[in-house]
Amino acid sequence: MIPLFVDCSDKLVVIFGGGTVAARKAAYFSGTSHLTVVSRSFAPQFNTMQFTRVELDLDSISDLKLLDLIRYAFLVITAVSDPEINNRVGRLCKAMGILYNNADGEQGDVILPAVTRGEHYTIAISTEGASPAVSRFIREQVEDDFPALDAMIELQNRLRSELKEKEPDQEKRNEVLKNVLGDHTVWQQLLTDREAAWKAVEQRYLHG
């Protein structure tokens, strides 16, 4: 698979299943996409989400009705407890050329990764379905180990601009940027006082 970031804003996403797994996947899209969730019951986590609720018994639904539900979808996700229902929806998606993610059953052509994001970054981790626990572990490690990541991105952007004006050598500019990233003192200062951290970088790396 090729990792991509895809803008799903204002696109129709249809999720089959109303349990906790479906709710976790729905959280990716609530408030951004046109989200429809199809199930006969819905976990409490759905109560805070924005979506269109379709209450249906998926055990007895016809292919014709399924096609009506997914016909205009950009992405379909199945998270029903019965893998055969998931696979059935997946086969219809494949026939119609609709992107498809399966939580349990035959693998679809889309994987939803573990995601951590800030104001200036998005990091997605996937084990291609082999171990969601590992993906979550790595995501949590990133969040724990780099609490000042947004602040560092802002500082690096500011530093790049300064270096372009003061240092004509690209390799030297890259070396300074790398050294700042490896400066644990700067990371610590960014947690409490971003401007003080910038002043320290300015003194140490631009005027030092």
Phi and psi in degrees as a GROMACS rama.xvg file:
@    title "Ramachandran Plot"
@    xaxis  label "Phi"
@    yaxis  label "Psi"
@TYPE xy
-101.992  121.95  ILE-2
-71.8213  130.808  PRO-3
-139.679  151.821  LEU-4
-103.324  124.588  PHE-5
-120.399  131.166  VAL-6
-79.2438  112.309  ASP-7
-100.912  13.1683  CYS-8
-57.9517  132.237  SER-9
63.1938  13.5987  ASP-10
-100.005  152.986  LYS-11
-81.1875  122.435  LEU-12
-118.599  126.27  VAL-13
-114.456  126.409  VAL-14
-115.645  129.759  ILE-15
-101.885  122.667  PHE-16
119.738  141.169  GLY-17
-123.418  17.9592  GLY-18
-87.0708  -167.704  GLY-19
-68.2716  -34.9138  THR-20
-65.2125  -45.1501  VAL-21
-61.9412  -39.4923  ALA-22
-64.3242  -39.6572  ALA-23
-63.0098  -39.342  ARG-24
-73.2942  -36.8597  LYS-25
-63.0826  -31.0329  ALA-26
-61.3782  -25.473  ALA-27
-58.6869  -36.0353  TYR-28
-112.388  -16.9198  PHE-29
-59.7263  129.939  SER-30
86.647  -8.50448  GLY-31
-118.886  -52.1825  THR-32
-93.34  168.85  SER-33
-83.6571  98.326  HIS-34
-99.998  128.035  LEU-35
-120.911  131.701  THR-36
-119.633  127.512  VAL-37
-112.606  120.515  VAL-38
-168.985  162.976  SER-39
-87.8482  -15.4655  ARG-40
-148.387  160.874  SER-41
-135.08  131.209  PHE-42
-65.4777  155.242  ALA-43
-57.8876  -25.5453  PRO-44
-60.769  -23.2475  GLN-45
-72.3944  -17.1611  PHE-46
-62.1962  -25.6533  ASN-47
-98.1558  4.7138  THR-48
-101.621  157.363  MET-49
-99.3653  115.435  GLN-50
-165.369  165.182  PHE-51
-93.9696  123.918  THR-52
-94.8614  124.756  ARG-53
-120.706  109.293  VAL-54
-91.1263  110.351  GLU-55
-143.707  150.098  LEU-56
-87.6697  107.113  ASP-57
-73.1347  -14.4939  LEU-58
-66.9119  -29.3981  ASP-59
-116.929  9.348  SER-60
-74.1043  143.053  ILE-61
-84.7389  159.493  SER-62
-60.4526  -35.85  ASP-63
-62.2657  -41.7443  LEU-64
-68.8219  -39.5721  LYS-65
-60.1522  -43.0591  LEU-66
-62.5881  -38.1876  LEU-67
-61.3922  -37.0626  ASP-68
-73.7485  -32.2097  LEU-69
-105.584  -3.92758  ILE-70
-51.814  -40.7758  ARG-71
-107.345  15.2633  TYR-72
-75.6699  142.981  ALA-73
-83.4854  -36.8107  PHE-74
-144.276  136.893  LEU-75
-119.298  136.292  VAL-76
-125.35  131.603  ILE-77
-114.275  130.339  THR-78
-141.743  44.37  ALA-79
-87.0203  150.328  VAL-80
-67.3027  -21.6543  SER-81
-94.8419  109.572  ASP-82
-58.7691  -30.0269  PRO-83
-66.0537  -36.5815  GLU-84
-65.0863  -43.6976  ILE-85
-57.2304  -46.6356  ASN-86
-64.5248  -36.5773  ASN-87
-62.883  -45.208  ARG-88
-63.7595  -40.6134  VAL-89
-60.7961  -40.0008  GLY-90
-64.3679  -38.3666  ARG-91
-66.1262  -40.4305  LEU-92
-62.1154  -44.2881  CYS-93
-60.6477  -41.7415  LYS-94
-64.9303  -30.1702  ALA-95
-97.29  -1.30051  MET-96
72.7406  31.0983  GLY-97
-99.8271  134.05  ILE-98
-60.5996  142.875  LEU-99
-146.334  134.409  TYR-100
-122.547  132.835  ASN-101
-118.685  122.685  ASN-102
-78.3931  -24.5518  ALA-103
-155.991  107.932  ASP-104
138.264  -152.346  GLY-105
-65.1966  131.949  GLU-106
-64.1526  135.265  GLN-107
-85.605  -164.808  GLY-108
-100.885  7.76132  ASP-109
-132.346  135.767  VAL-110
-115.641  132.941  ILE-111
-93.8161  113.892  LEU-112
-82.0989  168.74  PRO-113
-74.0162  133.866  ALA-114
-127.288  136.186  VAL-115
-125.158  137.659  THR-116
-142.661  153.019  ARG-117
-129.726  -162.625  GLY-118
-68.7368  -32.0743  GLU-119
-119.257  7.88782  HIS-120
-151.727  156.047  TYR-121
-137.957  126.416  THR-122
-120.876  125.834  ILE-123
-117.176  135.575  ALA-124
-125.802  132.698  ILE-125
-140.222  143.133  SER-126
-107.809  20.4135  THR-127
55.4207  37.5801  GLU-128
85.8192  -6.41227  GLY-129
-71.7819  -35.8974  ALA-130
-155.663  88.2834  SER-131
-57.1418  -28.9883  PRO-132
-64.4811  -37.8999  ALA-133
-66.322  -41.8696  VAL-134
-59.2236  -45.3442  SER-135
-64.643  -39.801  ARG-136
-60.7151  -45.6959  PHE-137
-64.8938  -42.2595  ILE-138
-58.8289  -46.4825  ARG-139
-65.3036  -34.7671  GLU-140
-64.4675  -42.9023  GLN-141
-60.641  -44.9654  VAL-142
-64.4335  -38.7204  GLU-143
-74.214  -38.7613  ASP-144
-83.1712  -22.0443  ASP-145
-129.514  60.9563  PHE-146
-66.0164  -19.1442  PRO-147
-103.21  23.0053  ALA-148
-61.4165  -43.9741  LEU-149
-59.5217  -44.1232  ASP-150
-64.3279  -37.9476  ALA-151
-67.1879  -38.5798  MET-152
-61.847  -43.4612  ILE-153
-61.9101  -44.1064  GLU-154
-64.0642  -42.2183  LEU-155
-63.1991  -39.0271  GLN-156
-63.4161  -43.5085  ASN-157
-64.8652  -41.242  ARG-158
-66.1652  -40.2814  LEU-159
-57.7637  -43.5255  ARG-160
-62.6652  -42.8286  SER-161
-65.1198  -42.4749  GLU-162
-66.1193  -35.0621  LEU-163
-62.0116  -30.4293  LYS-164
-82.5209  -29.5392  GLU-165
-108.171  -20.5386  LYS-166
-129.057  109.13  GLU-167
-74.351  -20.128  PRO-168
-83.8889  116.549  ASP-169
-60.3187  -42.2658  GLN-170
-63.4377  -39.5099  GLU-171
-67.4725  -38.4113  LYS-172
-61.9814  -45.4387  ARG-173
-61.862  -36.6581  ASN-174
-65.4629  -41.2435  GLU-175
-63.849  -46.0606  VAL-176
-58.9748  -42.7119  LEU-177
-65.5726  -41.1795  LYS-178
-64.5637  -37.615  ASN-179
-65.7403  -40.3214  VAL-180
-61.6688  -30.1184  LEU-181
-91.1893  4.39011  GLY-182
-90.2327  101.928  ASP-183
-63.9408  -29.033  HIS-184
-63.5605  -40.4986  THR-185
-64.4002  -44.4594  VAL-186
-57.5909  -42.2854  TRP-187
-66.5297  -41.9863  GLN-188
-64.5886  -34.6616  GLN-189
-62.9987  -23.9884  LEU-190
-70.4329  -26.7644  LEU-191
-116.534  -33.0607  THR-192
-153.758  97.1592  ASP-193
-65.1614  -36.7984  ARG-194
-70.5006  -37.6784  GLU-195
-64.6561  -37.7818  ALA-196
-63.0075  -40.9682  ALA-197
-64.1321  -42.8822  TRP-198
-60.1171  -39.6928  LYS-199
-65.8586  -42.5821  ALA-200
-64.7469  -42.2777  VAL-201
-58.5377  -46.5727  GLU-202
-67.5492  -43.1294  GLN-203
-80.3769  -35.0522  ARG-204
-113.291  -20.6563  TYR-205
-105.001  -31.0673  LEU-206
-117.287  -3.09835  HIS-207
